[in-house]
Each structure stands twice: as C-alpha cells, then as structure tokens.
Amino acid sequence: MEENKSKSELEFSGPNKDIVNSFACITCGADLKYKPGTKHLHCDYCGAENEIPDIGEPVNENDFYEFINKEAASSQKMSISVVRCNNCGATTTIEANLQSHSCPYCMSPLVIKDAHSESVIQPKAILPFKINKEEAKNKFKAWVKSLWFAPNDLKKATLDTDRLNGLYIPYWTFDSNTSSSYIGQRGEYYYVNVPYTTTENGKTVSKTRRERRTRWYTVSGNLNHAFDDVLVIASKSLPIKYAENLEPWDLNNLTAFNDSYLGGFITEKYQVELKHGFENAKAKMEDQLRTMVKQKIGGDEQRIITLNTQHNNITFKHILLPIYLSAFRFKGKVYQFLVNGRTGEVQGERPYSGWKIALLVLAVLAVAAVVIYFASKK
C-alpha cells in the first residue's frame, strides 16, 4: 500500500469516522446511523431500520429583534460534547471515550482531554442527507475527471469512502422587507463625428470617425423588496467561496429539527453569532439591491451615488445543512473539497499541471503567429 502511494505521490486523508452522534438500536443496542434519503436510522450490526418519527412541528421563523432582546437567554438549548481544534479553530461534536482524533477540517490532531460540554441554541430545522458516501465518492471521481489541466496522477486517483465524512454545517437564514431610497445617474450613449488626420501613401489626409459619448442624467427613486431565506454560513472552518458555490439548496425540504438525523454524522457548532450573521446577510442583500436599483435607473450605464435601506419585519432560522468533506494530499500540499449532501455538487481546491498549461500557451502563440504571418502577406 505504501509502495502504491509513493508511485502516485497522492494520498487521501480526512476526518476520523468515529466523531459522530450516537443513537442505540432498539433491537440490539448497537449504534445507529441515519440512512441518507430516508426517514430511518440503520443498524450496521443487525440490519434493523428504526423509523424516525415525524414530530409534526412546522419550521417557523423567529423574530430577530424580539429574540435578541428577550428570548436569547430563555430559548431552547441543546447540550453537546465538543472539542476545539487548536490549529483552525473549528468546534465539532465528539463521541465520548475516544483516545485520539484528527480535525475534520485541517486534519490536525485534536487534544481530546480538552473536550467539554456546551449549551447552544438548538437548530430550528435540518436538511437531512439525501446522498450516501458511495454516491458522494462517485460524484468526487466524476469531478476529478472533469477538471481541466489536472495532473494525470490526480485523474487516476480514487477516494477511500471511509475517509469521506458527512458533516452538518450550521447556517442562518434571514428574511427582511426592505425599503430603499436612492440617488444616481443614468448614462445614455450618443455618437459624434470627430475629425482627425492620418498619412496615406505619404500624404496627410483629413478624415472623420464616429466616437461614443455618454450624456448623464440625475435620477432618484424608491425600491421595496422582500428577501426570503438569505443564507449565511455560520462556520468559519470551511472555505467560504467553495461552500457558497454548493448552492442552491432545496430549503423547501427543510424539516423540523430532530437529532435522530444526526446519527452517524459530525455536527459543527456555529461560530458566527446571530448579530454578525445578519450583518453578513445585509451585505448580500445590498449587492442584490444595487443590481435592482441599476435596473430601475436604466439607460446604457448607471451610477449609484447614495443608497439608503431600511430593514423591517426581520426574521431568522438556525438550520443545519449536509456537506461531505475531505481532503487529499498531492505532492506535499493538502487540497480540501466539499460535496453537497443533497445534490452531489462538488467544489474544492485542485492542483494544476504546469506542462499542460504551458502546452496550451505555446499552441495559442503558434496559432497567433500563423494568423499574423498570413495577414502580413495580404
């Protein structure tokens, strides 16, 4: 096995599979794991499937300011056993009586003696895993094969399913009815004939050419828009750009939180507090509002001078979304990748083949040289 690893110079690694949430089988008492895509907990020991009861609770929104001012201290909490990674800061659940473990995010050793219990705001909703590890593995392999300019060794790689682990990642969702006022400028193009001189056959000649100009008009107005389920990741451990590229999520399939869905999976504690989460959500809303304001301004170009937005009827949810996470080591460097536990979308870091890129550049330069050569012969 070590010989094969040295030949390919590629090694897959990831979180230890024992960092899980445990539930006992009602038949034999062994640990149960949630079976993705179902409403059952599966027993690997006796094969029994224990149904997850439908608690029948709706997934309700929480009033943001009322929660901040009154309910935060008395809100429903859950106690979890967690350990914090001293390298990357991730705080994840950990099973009792473990002697050693590695961090699921950066693979650094965890100091198990530092594990402790914490009381956290219980999630309102959860989006259970829909695809299993084998399906996630196949999605990863297809992603690797689709990569442009990847080293050949990488395309031959396979992933050890046991090292691809499922995590429930904390998110906030925010709703807000926004009312915005703006002042801006609308630019409209027009064209003018501009005289110029040039030399032809050794003589100076006068010509004209059409040049584009922009005429600007001051505009102002108002925009009302209702935002629904603006998603903000509450983890600081994942690479944000890759996590956001896993969207969209089928949030219409959220179910009321039931810890039975956690069986066999790691759960991360939220690291982004509620207030800061809303600030992140406002930034996302601002980007979308600016796009809509430019559409209202119209014309060929737009400038926004001022944009003032009021947020009303703000509500939120604390939810858990399913992601498969692992990393592979290639020529001494670790590359992290993520798989959407619902759709199978894969995002992540990847190595590039320098010689393949160099060949492409040379090919482009060669084509350009041929084009220039024949053009000069005309």
C-alpha positions in Angstrom: 0.0 0.0 0.0 2.8 2.4 0.9 4.5 1.5 -2.4 1.5 2.5 -4.4 1.2 5.8 -2.6 4.8 6.7 -3.3 4.3 5.9 -7.0 1.4 8.2 -7.4 2.6 10.8 -4.9 -1.1 11.1 -3.9 -2.6 10.4 -0.6 -6.2 10.9 0.5 -6.9 11.8 4.1 -9.7 13.2 6.1 -11.5 13.2 9.4 -11.7 10.1 11.6 -15.1 8.5 11.1 -15.7 8.0 14.8 -16.5 11.6 15.6 -20.3 11.1 15.4 -23.6 11.5 17.2 -24.7 8.1 18.6 -28.2 6.5 18.9 -28.9 3.0 20.2 -30.7 0.4 18.1 -34.0 -0.7 19.7 -33.4 -4.3 18.6 -29.7 -5.0 19.6 -28.5 -1.8 21.3 -25.7 -1.1 18.7 -25.1 2.4 17.4 -27.5 3.6 14.7 -26.7 5.8 11.7 -29.1 7.9 9.7 -29.7 6.4 6.3 -29.4 9.2 3.7 -32.5 9.8 1.6 -34.8 8.0 4.0 -36.6 8.6 7.3 -34.8 5.7 9.0 -31.9 5.0 11.3 -29.9 2.0 10.1 -28.1 -0.6 12.3 -24.9 -1.9 10.6 -24.8 -4.7 13.2 -28.2 -6.4 12.9 -29.6 -4.7 9.8 -32.6 -3.3 11.6 -34.1 0.0 10.5 -35.5 2.2 13.2 -38.0 4.8 11.8 -37.6 8.4 12.7 -40.9 9.6 13.9 -42.4 12.8 12.4 -42.7 15.2 15.3 -45.1 17.2 13.2 -43.8 20.6 14.1 -43.7 23.4 11.5 -40.5 25.1 10.6 -41.2 28.6 12.0 -39.3 31.8 11.7 -38.0 33.7 14.7 -38.5 37.4 15.1 -34.9 38.8 15.0 -35.2 41.8 17.4 -37.5 40.0 19.8 -35.1 37.1 20.0 -32.1 39.4 20.5 -33.8 41.5 23.2 -35.9 38.9 25.1 -35.7 35.3 24.0 -32.0 34.6 23.6 -31.5 33.7 27.3 -34.6 31.5 27.5 -34.5 29.9 24.0 -34.5 26.2 23.6 -30.9 24.9 24.1 -29.2 21.6 23.4 -26.1 20.3 25.2 -23.3 18.9 23.0 -19.9 17.4 23.7 -17.4 19.3 21.6 -13.6 19.7 21.1 -12.0 22.8 19.5 -9.1 22.4 17.1 -6.1 24.5 18.2 -5.0 24.9 14.6 -8.0 26.1 12.6 -10.5 26.9 15.5 -13.3 24.5 14.3 -15.5 23.3 17.1 -17.2 19.9 16.3 -19.0 17.2 18.2 -17.0 14.3 19.5 -18.1 10.9 20.9 -17.2 10.0 24.4 -14.3 7.7 25.4 -12.2 8.4 22.4 -8.4 8.4 22.8 -7.3 10.2 19.6 -8.8 12.1 16.7 -8.0 14.4 13.9 -9.8 17.6 12.9 -12.3 17.1 10.1 -11.3 20.4 8.5 -7.5 20.7 8.7 -6.5 17.1 9.8 -4.5 18.4 12.8 -4.5 16.1 15.9 -7.2 17.0 18.4 -6.5 17.3 22.1 -9.2 15.0 23.4 -8.6 16.0 27.0 -9.9 19.5 26.1 -13.3 18.1 25.1 -16.1 19.7 27.1 -19.9 20.2 27.0 -21.5 23.3 25.7 -25.1 24.6 25.7 -26.0 26.1 22.3 -29.1 27.4 20.6 -31.0 24.4 19.2 -31.4 24.5 15.4 -35.0 25.1 14.2 -34.7 23.0 11.1 -32.5 20.5 9.3 -32.0 19.4 5.7 -31.1 15.7 6.0 -28.5 14.0 3.9 -30.0 12.7 0.6 -27.0 11.0 -1.0 -24.8 8.5 0.8 -21.0 8.2 1.0 -20.7 5.9 -2.0 -22.7 8.4 -4.2 -20.6 11.3 -2.8 -17.4 9.3 -3.7 -18.7 8.8 -7.3 -19.5 12.5 -7.6 -16.0 13.3 -6.5 -14.4 10.9 -9.0 -16.5 12.4 -11.8 -15.5 15.9 -10.7 -11.8 14.9 -10.8 -12.1 13.5 -14.3 -13.8 16.7 -15.5 -11.0 19.1 -14.3 -9.1 20.9 -17.0 -5.3 20.9 -16.7 -5.2 18.4 -13.9 -2.1 16.3 -13.3 -2.5 12.8 -14.8 -1.9 11.2 -11.4 -4.8 13.1 -10.0 -7.2 11.8 -12.6 -6.2 8.2 -11.8 -6.9 8.7 -8.1 -9.6 7.0 -6.1 -11.1 8.0 -2.8 -11.3 5.8 0.3 -15.0 6.1 1.2 -14.2 5.7 4.9 -12.3 8.9 4.9 -15.1 10.9 3.3 -17.2 12.1 6.2 -20.6 13.8 6.4 -21.0 17.0 8.5 -24.0 19.0 9.4 -22.9 22.6 8.9 -24.6 25.5 10.8 -26.3 28.2 8.8 -28.6 31.2 9.5 -31.4 32.2 7.1 -32.8 35.7 7.2 -36.0 37.3 5.9 -36.4 41.1 5.6 -38.8 43.5 4.0 -36.5 46.3 2.7 -37.4 49.8 1.7 -34.6 51.7 -0.2 -34.2 55.2 -1.4 -31.5 56.1 -4.0 -29.9 58.9 -5.9 -28.0 58.0 -9.0 -27.2 58.9 -12.6 -28.4 57.3 -15.9 -25.9 57.4 -18.7 -27.2 57.4 -22.3 -24.9 56.9 -25.3 -24.8 59.2 -28.3 -22.3 59.4 -31.1 -20.4 62.3 -32.8 -18.2 62.7 -35.8 -14.7 63.6 -34.8 -12.2 64.9 -37.5 -8.6 63.6 -37.5 -5.7 63.4 -39.8 -3.6 60.5 -41.0 -1.0 59.6 -43.6 -1.8 57.6 -46.7 0.7 57.0 -49.5 3.0 59.6 -48.0 0.3 62.3 -47.9 -1.6 63.8 -45.0 -5.3 63.4 -45.3 -8.3 64.5 -43.2 -10.9 62.0 -42.2 -13.7 61.7 -39.6 -14.7 58.9 -37.3 -17.6 58.2 -35.0 -16.9 58.3 -31.3 -19.2 57.3 -28.5 -20.1 59.8 -25.8 -22.2 59.5 -22.6 -24.8 62.0 -21.5 -25.6 61.8 -17.8 -29.0 62.5 -16.1 -29.6 62.6 -12.4 -32.3 60.2 -11.2 -33.8 59.2 -7.8 -36.4 56.8 -6.6 -37.5 54.2 -4.2 -37.4 50.4 -4.2 -39.2 47.9 -2.0 -38.2 44.3 -1.9 -38.9 41.3 0.3 -36.0 39.0 0.9 -36.7 35.3 1.8 -34.2 32.9 3.3 -31.0 34.8 2.6 -28.4 32.1 3.5 -25.4 32.8 5.7 -22.9 30.2 6.7 -22.3 30.1 10.5 -19.0 28.3 10.2 -15.5 29.8 10.0 -13.9 26.5 9.2 -15.0 25.9 5.6 -13.5 27.7 2.6 -16.4 30.2 2.1 -16.2 30.5 -1.7 -16.4 26.8 -2.1 -19.2 26.4 0.4 -21.3 29.2 -1.2 -20.7 27.5 -4.6 -22.6 24.4 -3.3 -25.8 26.5 -3.5 -28.6 26.4 -4.3 -30.0 24.3 -1.5 -33.6 22.9 -1.6 -34.6 24.7 1.5 -38.3 23.9 0.7 -37.5 20.4 2.0 -36.3 21.6 5.4 -37.8 19.6 8.3 -38.2 20.5 11.9 -35.1 19.7 13.8 -34.8 16.1 15.0 -31.5 14.9 16.4 -32.2 11.5 15.0 -30.9 12.8 11.6 -27.5 13.5 13.3 -26.8 9.7 13.8 -23.5 8.8 12.2 -22.6 12.3 11.2 -20.4 15.1 12.7 -22.1 18.3 13.7 -20.3 21.7 13.9 -21.2 24.3 16.4 -22.0 27.7 15.0 -19.0 30.1 15.2 -20.8 33.1 13.6 -23.1 34.7 16.2 -26.6 35.8 15.2 -26.0 39.5 15.1 -22.9 39.1 12.9 -24.8 36.7 10.7 -27.4 39.4 10.0 -24.6 41.8 9.1 -23.4 39.3 6.5 -26.9 38.8 5.3 -27.3 42.6 4.8 -24.2 42.7 2.7 -25.7 40.0 0.5 -28.9 41.9 0.2 -27.1 45.1 -0.5 -25.4 43.5 -3.5 -28.7 42.4 -4.9 -30.4 45.7 -4.2 -27.7 47.6 -6.1 -28.3 45.4 -9.1 -32.1 46.1 -8.9 -31.5 49.8 -8.5 -29.3 49.9 -11.6 -32.1 48.1 -13.5 -34.6 50.8 -12.3 -32.2 53.6 -13.3 -32.0 52.2 -16.8 -30.0 53.7 -19.7 -26.7 52.3 -21.0 -24.7 53.0 -17.9 -25.6 53.6 -14.3 -24.1 55.2 -11.3 -25.4 54.9 -7.7 -24.5 57.9 -5.6 -26.4 57.1 -2.4 -28.4 54.1 -1.4 -30.2 54.0 2.0 -32.0 50.9 3.1 -34.4 50.2 6.0 -34.9 46.6 7.1 -38.3 45.7 8.5 -40.0 42.5 9.8 -36.7 40.7 10.1 -36.9 37.0 10.9 -34.4 34.2 11.0 -33.8 30.5 11.4 -30.9 28.5 12.7 -30.6 25.4 10.4 -28.2 22.6 9.6 -27.2 21.7 6.1 -25.5 18.4 4.9 -22.0 18.5 3.4 -19.4 15.8 2.8 -15.9 17.0 3.5 -12.5 15.5 2.9 -9.0 16.5 1.6 -6.3 14.9 -0.5 -2.6 15.4 -0.3 -0.8 15.9 -3.6 3.0 16.5 -3.8 3.1 17.7 -0.2 0.1 20.1 -0.4 -3.4 19.5 1.1 -6.4 20.3 -1.1 -9.8 20.5 0.5 -13.1 19.7 -1.3 -16.8 19.7 -0.4 -19.8 17.7 -1.7 -23.4 19.0 -1.3 -25.1 16.2 0.6 -28.4 16.8 -1.3 -27.4 17.4 -4.9 -23.9 16.0 -5.2 -22.4 19.3 -6.4 -18.7 19.2 -5.8 -16.5 22.2 -5.1 -12.9 22.5 -3.9 -9.3 23.2 -4.3 -7.3 21.4 -7.0 -3.8 21.2 -8.4 -2.9 22.3 -11.9 -0.5 20.7 -14.4 2.2 23.2 -15.3 3.2 21.4 -18.5 -0.4 21.2 -19.8 -0.9 24.9 -19.3 2.5 25.6 -21.0 1.5 23.5 -24.0 -1.8 25.4 -24.3 0.1 28.8 -24.2 2.5 27.6 -26.8 -0.3 26.4 -29.0 -2.1 29.7 -28.8 1.1 31.6 -29.6 1.7 29.3 -32.6 -1.8 29.9 -33.9 -1.5 33.7 -33.4 1.9 33.7 -35.3 0.3 31.9 -38.2 -2.6 34.3 -38.4 -0.2 37.3 -38.2 2.0 35.8 -40.9 -0.8 35.3 -43.4 -2.3 38.7 -42.6 1.0 40.3 -43.4 1.1 38.6 -46.8 -2.1 40.3 -47.9 
